[in-house]
Amino acid sequence: MSKYIKFTCERASRDITAFDGLAKLNRCRRKLLRLQLVGLDSNGTGFGNLSVRDGKTNNFYITGSATGGIPELALGDCARVVAYDFQRNWVQYEGFVIPSSESLTHAAIYESDATAGAVIHCHEPNLWLALFNHAPTTSGSAKYGTPEMAHEITRLFKITDLRNRKVLIMAGHEGGIVTFGKNLAEAFAVLSHERG
């Protein structure tokens, strides 16, 4: 288990159901890698992740933990989250790899907005500083990958324009920015717009 995974995870199956969006996920991820918004930091630790909703369910495909340095992802580098529980800090998944440490964050977005079909979590310190408290911003006490972060996102959907703005700043996760949209193209467009 990665030291970055803060939830308890349970594998439902080593097999993962194939999804049509893998090529689009890789296309978007290549752009993010070129811009250094996802990838590996100077210590060799992966950062950033992407997910795609599985149809009209709250299940979703997400890049696996510790896959930041892989240039092109195969199906085996992704996990399919099939159940989660914020209160129990628990995720159930299909696949060989453990889902990203941000799985509960992605789950909170899909649960809060039925129109969200894709989520991007990236890191850009300058944009993070520029948007801090100017875009919906989580509490600094909510750390990444925790139920507290998931609850903060749910709260932001209720009290801010997050549903329309489609970008949030993770105050307790320096550099952490999340965008979402009906698909990865829209989530990336939101990020591009914010970057100017």
Helices and strands as residue ranges (DSSP letters): E 8-13, H 22-34, E 39-40, E 46-47, E 49-53, E 60-63, G 75-77, E 78-85, E 90-94, H 103-112, E 118-123, H 125-131, H 147-159, H 162-165, E 167-169, E 176-181, H 184-195
